[in-house]
Amino acid sequence: MLRIHTLLPALIGVLLAVAFLPKEADAKPLFVATVPALGQIAEAVAGVDATVQVLSKVGQDPNVFNPRPAHAYALSQATLLFTVGYGLEANWLPSLIKRAGNEKIMPGKDGFFDGGEAIEAIGVPRGMTSSDVISWSPDKNPYWWLDPEMGIKVAYALAIRMGEVDPVNAERYLQRSRVFIQAVQDALPEWREIMEIHVGTVLTYHNTYVYFMESMGIELAGYIEPKAGIEPSTRHMDQLLHLIKEKDVRLIWVEPYNNRAIAKRIADEAGIRLMVLPDAVEGYGTEGYIGMFDKMVERVARWSQ
């Protein structure tokens, strides 16, 4: 028979381990965002009071993201899910939510926050339908985070929702959202001034940048894609070359994940510049979100000279 004194060290070890396990009441809320820029907005608002995890990475196309089991696990533990909305994640997010099995973050629940509901969306160009733009809303463009003023509106609405799912820290979330809003507002005039000096009419590969262009007062000539997800025909490319000359286009913008070869061919034939412009950058919180616009503006200004 084992004596008590031989069991005592093991028993003490178990008791100590249990004592130091995190208590559920002490655990921080987990806020999960679908794309990097949304994660930065969430980080700015959440601060030290919550953990923020982002599903996709910088440089990945949010339309066709391929989730892994670890992403389903993150959603299973989430207090709040922060999405772009307007169907941008429609090809992969619903099935991921279902696999996670977390009732709190189902659409319609307090733990599901659709950023698109906090802003007034720009419409999809006339002639496009929901089937043309993958699974988007038939009349809404989802890339709202590329307008800093939209980011401000969403940050404030997000702070309110964070406070609803985590009332203990509600006032702190609101305070941080105000700090974020002020930082973005302070940077906005300089961005607009630089873009007004350096940018004329622009042709883009896809309609990712329309919010950014509207915010910065940049004229959009058109798109390389005749329809979202469809590469241009020879005839369409000829039409684009005519459009470039007619509107005196100086720049083509293309996303990091779209077909640069086609865009480069058009740029070379037209004798204009091609620029890969990010829709997200690495970085944490307010600094990361503002850094995205800093990088976009700096790159445009440098390449436009």
Summary of the structure (lengths in Angstrom):
residues: 305
radius of gyration: 23.2
end to end distance: 86.4
largest distance: 95.5
contacts: 975
relative contact order: 0.12
helix: 53%
strand: 11%
